[in-house]
Amino acid sequence: MSSHPALLIVHDSTALGGAEQMLLAILKAARSWGIKTYLITRRKEALFAEFCALTDGHLVLPFPYPRKPKSWVHLLSFYCKTRSWVKRLPHPVCVLSGDFYSLWATLLLKAPDRTVYSLWQGALNPHSARKWAWYGANRADGLIAASPVIESMQKSGGIHKPFIVLNPTLDTQRFDPAIYDPVAIRQTLGFQSQDLLALCTGRIGEGKGQLWLAEAFLKDERLKHWKLLLAGPINEGHEFLNTLKALDTNNRLHLLGSRTDIPELLAIADLTIFPGNCPESFGLGVAEAALMNCPLLATAVGAIPYLLLEHPGLLKVENRALLFDLWANNPLESFKPSSAVRAHIKTLIDRTQWEATLKSLLGLTV
């Protein structure tokens, strides 16, 4: 028996998304500490190879879900195959359900030498606590979530297990505006020093609001001297992508795709915009923009108000059309996040605390 648990992540998706990126960060940290790591997932998607590179073994099979009766046909198969496979792993095992959606199936693996933790990475809605409880939160050994999620769920009640704070983390050394030369970056990326650049980051889709933003931006004559940059993954050939391309008739809309140079893009942005209607459980893109001291306009959904406090660039999602009035009629400096906001965010994403929490879960000395 190992002196500390192996880590088994159970997550039904290996697609390209924030939840999956968080799990990859957890796996990377665990392996750097000498922990054996494993994965159970539903299918091989865009990040499957990355998960394989950070795990010592994996199992792919259909999952049962409590609110999908048709999936219950997989219940016995999932139970038998996963328990047989897990028996061959080093013990004890720390089992982490990567999201509430996979928790019901993950709880089938509970055993005296297996602790089951549940990580909330769903949208932060008023009914989130009820949803987590429905999927089995009160039967898990521990519940893990970001600070704004925990604060919301403690108010709503219905969950009786203690919460463990685990916010996303960032390399704050990279998100420091002082280390970048915006003029040089603009030249490298093909933009002129006089170009006015608005930037929206995040996975491109309906929930993040990019299509609405692009359509309204291109119709607004007040912003005709601006360029809008959309940085985030999107499926090639997707109708959404074709719609965005068809909108741009004057080279004002730049679809940058998935990027690894987000700090550099933020360094050249005159304005950052987050117009989504999906309630973020944390809002890492907003945190990145704030740390880079970018002027920032955002819809006040999910955890965003928790991050930005009393930021003047926050709008209710039903009033987000006013974003363009704020953009066109106000000095951009008025939408820079305050020093208090930046200090608040730095506290939330502290890497040392993030690692300490993971080490505690894995039975390592903190």
Sequence and secondary structure as in RCSB ss.txt:
>XXXX:A:sequence
MSSHPALLIVHDSTALGGAEQMLLAILKAARSWGIKTYLITRRKEALFAEFCALTDGHLVLPFPYPRKPKSWVHL
LSFYCKTRSWVKRLPHPVCVLSGDFYSLWATLLLKAPDRTVYSLWQGALNPHSARKWAWYGANRADGLIAASPVI
ESMQKSGGIHKPFIVLNPTLDTQRFDPAIYDPVAIRQTLGFQSQDLLALCTGRIGEGKGQLWLAEAFLKDERLKH
WKLLLAGPINEGHEFLNTLKALDTNNRLHLLGSRTDIPELLAIADLTIFPGNCPESFGLGVAEAALMNCPLLATA
VGAIPYLLLEHPGLLKVENRALLFDLWANNPLESFKPSSAVRAHIKTLIDRTQWEATLKSLLGLTV
>XXXX:A:secstr
  SS EEEEE S  SSSHHHHHHHHHHHHHHHTT  EEEEESS  TTHHHHHHT S EEE    BTTBGGGGGGH
HHHHHHHHHHHTTS SSEEEEESSGGGHHHHGGG BTTEEEEEE  S   TTHHHHHHHTTGGGSSEEEE HHHH
HHHHHH    S EEE      TTTS GGG  HHHHHHHHT  TT EEEEEES  SGGGTHHHHHHHHHH GGGTT
EEEEEES   TT HHHHHHHHH SSS EEEEES S HHHHHHH SEEEE   S  SS HHHHHHHHTT  EEEE 
 TTHHHHHTT TTEE GGGGGGHHHHHHHS GGGGS  HHHHHHHHHHT HHHHHHHHHHHTT   
